[in-house]
């Protein structure tokens, strides 16, 4: 996720990003210190949390899961496909391989090759696996620990304890939450 933001900033003004510009949407970020970025991060992490509860997730490459979630979130944000299509069709078919999505798939392939060393084809089965999880209701409410005690110590403890471990990869959400939550506690 942390590589997406610099990638998007570098490529946003090139011709290869035309597929994103056509949607007229603001860029989607995951690690910037603003509300939209924080919302994208929380959505991805909450879907990942639910995925991790399913034992079948262990059959998939962890990096492929993250890349697939990003592919679907970015595509949904830039209106390349509807949420209902992701949830209802992507898991049962190869709808994401349609000719209409070829420009988006080509764009996202650049990111995959540079930062994940994957080809788009490497994600097909993982995209099909994670797609139904986009039906999960996402909560953007303040975490309970933050509601109970807004002191800086509680914030730091909450951020420190909030870690998701994927085998040997650890996603430390404290770095992303830090800037946003410090503003909330002031």
HUGIFEN-V531268 format. One record per backbone hydrogen bond with DSSP energy under -1.0 kcal/mol. CO is the residue of the C=O (numbers start at 1). NH is the residue of the N-H. If there is no record, write none. Layout:
# HUGIFEN-V531268
CO:NH ; CO:NH
This chain:
# HUGIFEN-V531268
1:4 ; 3:7 ; 4:8 ; 5:9 ; 6:10 ; 7:11 ; 8:12 ; 11:14 ; 14:17 ; 15:18 ; 17:20 ; 17:21 ; 18:22 ; 20:23 ; 21:24 ; 32:34 ; 34:38 ; 35:39 ; 36:40 ; 37:41 ; 38:42 ; 39:43 ; 40:44 ; 41:45 ; 42:46 ; 43:47 ; 44:48 ; 45:49 ; 46:50 ; 47:51 ; 48:52 ; 50:53 ; 51:54 ; 54:57 ; 55:58 ; 56:59 ; 57:60 ; 61:65 ; 62:66 ; 63:67 ; 64:68 ; 65:69 ; 66:70 ; 67:71 ; 68:72 ; 69:73 ; 70:74 ; 71:75 ; 72:76 ; 73:77 ; 74:78 ; 75:80 ; 76:79 ; 82:86 ; 83:87 ; 84:88 ; 85:89 ; 85:90 ; 89:92 ; 89:93 ; 94:97 ; 95:98 ; 98:101 ; 99:102 ; 101:105 ; 102:106 ; 103:107 ; 104:108 ; 105:109 ; 106:110 ; 108:112 ; 109:113 ; 110:114 ; 111:115 ; 112:116 ; 112:117 ; 112:118 ; 119:122 ; 120:123 ; 123:127 ; 124:128 ; 125:129 ; 126:130 ; 127:131 ; 130:133 ; 131:134 ; 132:135 ; 133:136 ; 143:146 ; 143:147 ; 144:148 ; 145:149 ; 151:155 ; 152:156 ; 153:157 ; 154:158 ; 155:159 ; 156:160 ; 157:161 ; 158:162 ; 161:163 ; 164:171 ; 166:169 ; 169:166 ; 171:164 ; 173:177 ; 174:178 ; 177:181 ; 178:182 ; 179:183 ; 180:184 ; 181:185
